[in-house]
């Protein structure tokens, strides 16, 4: 059975932190084995302002697995070091 993880974050999408895209990454940890952060989805920045709200849903299938998430803001120069929220410890008991 898939589980839904709702995410929402705010970003001040103005100079000098102007983003074109936001990328969501997920890391799955099962027992003592943890993988690397893997790309889940991207969102177009769409607008400029303070704040810009980005929301969505991620579907995960593993129970007794812990999920960590991080978000990166990206522009033509690469990752912008103004937003790096990390959420740790999302899990669903079996």
Secondary structure, 3 states (H helix, E strand, C coil): CCEEEEEEEEEEECCCCCCCEEEEEEEEEECCEECCCEEEEEEECCCCEEEEEEEEEEEECCCCCEEEEEEEEEECCEEECCCCCEEEEEECCC
